[in-house]
């Protein structure tokens, strides 16, 4: 995580923001949520308030999947989708079209199986990437 955060910090990206992606991609969803919350809290009402909130909710949805809480996970996916929809297709070096597709795919899997099968597995893990 430190390497990625340092790489993006050199490009003017907040280390907490870069850290979110590094932790998320290591399936440390709670920690990703926690590190981004530190950035979001002082800016809740700012221009990126709902953006950070949506990413926090996205990580939270995967925390629920890790705990096999399928319906709460779906609820957080929907909240994340609504918050992120407020931003352009590319925002803060993140391809939000791809993120919305990721959210839609996970929601589809949950709803397809009527919340009886957890789609999160070692073979099916989400990944997010910042654009250079």
C-alpha positions in Angstrom: 0.0 0.0 0.0 2.8 2.4 0.9 4.3 2.1 -2.6 1.1 2.8 -4.4 0.2 5.7 -2.1 3.7 7.2 -2.5 3.5 6.8 -6.3 0.2 8.7 -6.5 1.2 11.2 -3.8 4.0 12.3 -6.0 1.4 13.0 -8.7 -0.6 15.1 -6.3 -3.1 12.4 -5.1 -3.9 12.3 -1.4 -2.2 9.3 0.2 -5.5 8.3 1.9 -7.3 8.3 -1.4 -4.5 6.1 -3.0 -4.5 4.0 0.1 -8.2 3.2 -0.3 -7.5 1.6 -3.6 -4.5 -0.4 -2.4 -6.4 -1.7 0.6 -9.6 -2.4 -1.5 -7.6 -4.4 -4.0 -6.1 -6.5 -1.2 -9.7 -7.3 0.0 -9.1 -5.2 3.1 -12.4 -3.5 2.7 -13.0 -2.4 6.2 -9.5 -0.8 6.3 -10.2 0.8 2.9 -13.4 2.3 4.3 -11.6 3.5 7.4 -8.7 5.3 5.5 -11.1 7.0 3.1 -13.4 8.0 5.9 -10.5 10.0 7.3 -10.5 12.0 4.1 -14.3 12.3 3.8 -15.2 13.4 7.3 -13.8 17.0 7.0 -15.2 17.3 3.5 -18.7 15.7 3.9 -20.5 18.8 2.6 -17.8 19.6 0.0 -17.7 19.0 -3.7 -16.4 15.4 -3.2 -18.5 14.6 -0.2 -20.9 12.3 -2.0 -18.0 10.8 -4.1 -16.1 9.7 -1.1 -19.2 8.6 0.6 -20.1 6.4 -2.4 -16.6 4.8 -2.3 -16.9 4.2 1.4 -20.3 2.6 0.9 -18.8 0.4 -1.9 -16.1 -0.9 0.5 -18.8 -1.3 3.1 -20.9 -3.5 0.7 -17.9 -5.8 0.4 -17.4 -5.8 4.2 -21.0 -7.2 4.4 -20.2 -9.8 1.8 -17.2 -10.9 3.8 -19.6 -11.4 6.8 -22.2 -13.1 4.5 -24.7 -10.3 5.0 -26.1 -10.3 1.5 -29.1 -8.0 1.8 -27.2 -5.2 3.7 -24.5 -5.6 1.1 -27.0 -5.0 -1.7 -28.4 -2.0 0.1 -25.0 -0.4 0.3 -24.3 -1.2 -3.3 -27.4 0.8 -4.2 -26.4 3.7 -2.0 -22.9 3.8 -3.5 -24.4 3.7 -7.0 -26.7 6.6 -6.2 -23.9 8.7 -4.7 -21.4 8.0 -7.4 -23.9 8.7 -10.2 -23.7 12.4 -9.3 -20.2 12.7 -10.7 -18.9 12.7 -14.3 -17.8 9.5 -16.1 -14.2 10.1 -15.0 -13.7 11.8 -11.6 -10.6 12.1 -9.4 -8.7 9.7 -11.7 -11.4 7.1 -11.4 -13.4 5.6 -14.2 -16.9 5.8 -12.7 -18.4 4.1 -15.7 -16.3 1.0 -14.8 -17.2 1.4 -11.1 -20.9 1.6 -11.9 -20.6 -1.6 -14.0 -18.8 -3.3 -11.1 -21.6 -2.3 -8.8 -24.3 -3.4 -11.3 -22.6 -6.8 -11.7 -22.4 -7.5 -8.0 -26.0 -6.4 -7.5 -27.1 -8.6 -10.4 -25.3 -11.6 -8.9 -26.9 -11.1 -5.5 -30.4 -10.5 -6.9 -30.1 -13.4 -9.5 -29.6 -15.8 -6.7 -32.3 -14.1 -4.6 -29.8 -13.3 -1.8 -29.0 -17.0 -1.2 -25.5 -17.2 -2.7 -22.6 -15.0 -1.7 -20.8 -14.1 -5.0 -17.6 -13.1 -3.2 -15.0 -15.8 -3.4 -11.2 -16.2 -4.0 -12.0 -16.5 -7.7 -14.3 -13.6 -7.8 -12.7 -10.5 -6.2 -13.3 -6.9 -7.1 -10.5 -4.6 -8.3 -10.4 -0.8 -8.7 -7.7 1.2 -10.4 -6.9 4.9 -10.6 -6.0 6.3 -14.0 -2.6 7.9 -14.5 
